[in-house]
Amino acid sequence: MALSALNSSFKKTGIALLTALFFIAGPSPALNGASCQEKSLDELINLNLNELADVVVTTPSKTSQKLNDIPGTVRIITAGQIADRGYSTLDEALSDLPGMQFRNINGFNSYVFMRGLPSQNNLILVLIDGVQINELNSGGFYGGAQYNLANVERIEVVYGPTSAMYGTNAVSGVINIITKKPADSRGIRISSMAGGFGARQYDLIYGHYEEKNDLGLNISAMFKSSKKADLKGGQGDGNWSDAMDNFEDDSAIDAKVQHKRFTFGLNYQNKKTSYATKEKTAGTLFKDFDTSWHISFLNAYLKYDYRKNNRWSWNSTLYYRDSTVEDDTLPLISMASAAGPGYQERWYRPNHMIGLENRLNRDLNRRLSLVMGTVSERESLSSGFSKSRSGAELAAAPAPQEPAMLTKGLSSVYAQLQLRLSDPVSLTAGARFDDSDTYGKVATPRIGLVFNKDRFNAKLSYAEAYRAPKPWDYNDGLGNPGLTPEEMKAVEFAAGYSFTENLHGGFSIYRNTLANSLVRENIGANWHWSNIGRIKVTGIEGNLEYKKNKLKSYLNYTYTNSADQDGSEVAEISPNTANAGFQYAFTERLNLDLRGQYLGKRKNTHPIGVSNDMHVGGAFVLNGTLNFSVPGGYEFQLSARNIFNKEYYHTSNSSVSAYRQPQSYITIKAAKQF
């Protein structure tokens, strides 16, 4: 009980401290204008392709930069694209980008593989408004439908290693979900969606902004539920029984208060799903119904921005993070049999963190700029799952006890210089040094050259990154306390050319090497994670975009060659993927969006079913959305996913043979702006 009180106190103290600091801060002078201004939401939607190159993003270097000045590949998913294409999950929003592959288990999680590196989502760093949302105990983010996409202004996707700015987990890339500002969400907007597989969604956004007082408020809430797909019996290839249930219930709340130099933000996600699809249950004593996985995420932060003039600024962010597998999680129910009465098992895993980041942005002269900062974090993580078990199949398991907690600290310093060597050429060099109580000292550098001339842009970069082991890695299976960080080195060349203001093309060539990669090593009938893997990836991404008047279209292709330490093909990565789509506006109130996704054949982690095939077949999937509005602020949307009802699969790294993806289904959405 003492430990429970301590965890509760840790959580409450973090939130109370952030809230108190915001209200104590009170009024302060308004910010001066920045030399690199971010576009408003409406401006971003209406830009042509030439103007999009000058869009300002903040994620790659933690400061405002134009896309063409960044020494690496960055792509933006706008609020307009999210709305017009009817994206309902983060995975859907990422799926039309080059370099992205997925393992969607239609269950408690789904997994994103960026640039040829399969993982448990722990090689990608996901942020909301610049604050990490990755699960604290494993280091991996959760895919799925718990993200409040209706309140998103844009998603900035940074490709390649970014540990020089962000530290651990920023290996394959960084995804920053930027929520709407109060000034861009004034009034009230409500929406409701219903559709196939019992899908239901309700959204509410309220925004208020007073220009005179430079005071704004944005509050958004989302509730969503779905049965995801039909995987019962034969529909799921015999992996589960005819009685299996599959569901996901999500809720999210975002709040943001802006007053002059201060921003207070809160992001809460609650995700409860079936656990049935994690493993094959057919032929076992484990139930594939009545199970559950319940996890919640809470981020709260207070940001202070001070800008003396256009040449220097100071930013401080105090943040609190919580990610907890709640104590009503019920992943295992063993049925009664001749061998015993069965049991129910509950799991619990709380985790908390508080941190402070200070950052200075300084233009030293007209050619040289500096970004430097410090990070201090203190985390309290469960050493492992606390588990409780009942004495029979129908007997409820008691609440798990509080687990042993590990309290560790991290101190970091980072710096980056950008030097404009001449009008078309700039050099960027940076590094970060992390000192952790858990994994020791790690330094990660990066360097890049950028050439901008008229319609042509070229970039050459080298970067290193790492992913530190977390309690989940140390303790999973038999456990391995001797784990060390995974290490990434990457070289990339990218180029782009604007043929006209309406037509733009580009490509990226990259070489990634992941050393000390964590691999599941079998030890007798059991296993543990071990630093015995090595993956080399050679990839090419090409894209073409056209935008004129009523028509928008895109085409991208990715070639990926991923090989392990033995030179063998890496499982779960397809050599060939492609995306294509177009949107046509018949009138200002009616538009149609069609998108096709091709995923080539890829190797599974084990033979599939009776065929004993080691590969999952390729597939082309077509999705479409029809949007129309009527006077009075009413909007309607008809979305169709997997229009041709293609039977296709994602790979599996568990006892499931392969994961069938959802059949064809339709959703209808209505919204009203007040």
Steps between C-alpha positions, in 0.01 A plus 500: 500500500789737572630448146152557357476827690844601371402434136174689544686787665755509215222522242294763683803712586610518137160618376451740790843656445436566132154640563617724782791639299268598218257694715774657715680625189223741414514768227824587325605704196405368158749325273672686222463364146730219393726507198364161393122517542285187507212492255146504630279199436308667215821627338656154508202342324505749211874501418625388160790254478768769465368677808489175698881487480504817710268360766653532846531187717639468852565130563837422331708757693255614771493842335315657208649403163380496142461152352764563234758608761484177702783250437272199475161376386192645670142446390185671623150358540265797516168538680339531158637162391387337825149636453463447123637144509303399808797372697385352832828355634862611505589193292260609224650848495851356458405231248497730195858615561805335341724286718225378734401135559277348764415200714139562601387220732146644524533485875657681791773660286622545145857547385664745259824413320680806363771468236549126520539445875240273667453556873250514784446872422806586709721628217264791425441794731145640508430843646187702566580872488867416544455280811564125468201264513696171471413251774749551781569137595570357155598814312255415220205711394151356460344497156125499455197721535560680831648809333267801482552574130210748481707737712821469297639798309770297329728199546870554433681179404880514520676212323824352627705519821423802720663406830730803464198706607271251677714224650378141532238342268542759220658234276280451192342842540283737701126564466375824658121538528431873530157589639294800399559843646207686660517762224449226235208325670262777605142407571351155551525204267327168558506186286364148507600192301350152459587209277609143448633270774296700750713810452383806695677831559405830663715815496463836671733799458463838669732791433507857628757773436519864610747693287494803732619296799693241296304233687372177349340171599457177306322193639432186301349163587471178299318172563542208260412130487532222244508121462784556250459194272330161468761247612278227641568141402572463130498877440811516718657193335426278798719694743201567728167344585155593372433658840797741496427865564701794376443860601670832560355780712694827498460840658723805489499850645723787387516837674718799419509843665716769342567833671769715347830323572346200677332186369349238727404174332348167595457189285322193635440171319311197628509178299321176586508210257469127468825307556378201298704559184838509676541122464328209328243354740347225284603162641599648838320544833518880478182697434487744210202686644452708817871592503614862510799731483457840665766771474489875557735785413516843660724787393487839674738784424569867558698687233657843530621680186701819520616680187713809548505576128525313173853387586457300818237319702475285812264210561439303820268200519407328825316174435342206679438165331305194613444174312323227695376154414195523727433240769177374336701367204398135451718347227475133598202275578580128515198272466422219742606153385589158634839646588358768729232762570659769282565859607476869419809722507519878541801721427600845621795725406512870602773737375562871559751765396562870560743702288627845415647615169663840444593615150675805355466599134750764393591659165869576557522694174322501167668172398532307826226381738512291815254273678606362836315349792498286810262224612453365853263211568404288799295188438337240723440179303357163594767232514250273325131411493327446830276196443220334693323171429170349606446136591246417230388596150184677619654654813610861469867567566574744783653840430877470446728644764723801437815390314854583605595835347833604347586869536761622253626831364622640169705814429556614143653787309471563126614764252469565129665758275373600157745689279402652168820451298359687202158599374413152370700286746461447875669266746334358812689322777372389838540251781335386821653349813280290730600387850257237633490323835392189308714468187784746559638761262409520131601762240322533164615738222352611171618713209334610178544712188211673322504656153212724390501660157187624327279192451763244604574374850756240612600364841778274625506387863661263748344425838524260791232389744437251776223322681563423868358183661204552733365288789283307252811390307701411810220287650306352206522121476789373714638854523845631412657767726804535272326675209663805340355769267424422137707726273410651162715667234341644188599684183239666276498695175177669396410729212189677381400706198196718431425461130226763532315656792255212461734201451774389739710185513769367728691196620706379795775238510608376841716240670418403859701269726347389829756328726450326836141444393283323757397154381293234677756230580364153579635333814358150527122531512524867599667814367626849576605814311866517399724752315592256224326654199623722220288641218618684189242685295542654157197695386370728228189717531356691205200730494309716254231754590264704283267770625301738281160657540252222578742208476759369744691178440805311624705193421780347707707184486740345752765236440640342818778244529530390864755230587599353836847409633501184288402686183151348509179684421357674808154371586196730483653746252381509139753606234230687305223734613312777320219749555294706259201725540306795372241742625261689275280789613185501287386814680605689813264273693561161336827307460605140443822342630628161378818336632670175405765318704721221372698280739722241340572146616697477824654232716312380807680411823385136472325268251134581438238232566472178305659656190826540694565814293753740653363809322188713528365588156490850355179698470350817353235668715278789390337748740270790421328795664221729379465833682220750460365793697182708502431855615468546874832337597392139436754252358456138396745225409464154348811282531566155354803296603629200306246575228564178305490288819852373441602212726848594616726445798767653718789303641504348848776471760285285732328160483236650267564377145450844341263789571209541264414867447147646517254413229318772304295740711335842481470786749276807494589820684311822568642820651371843597699818556345758733 
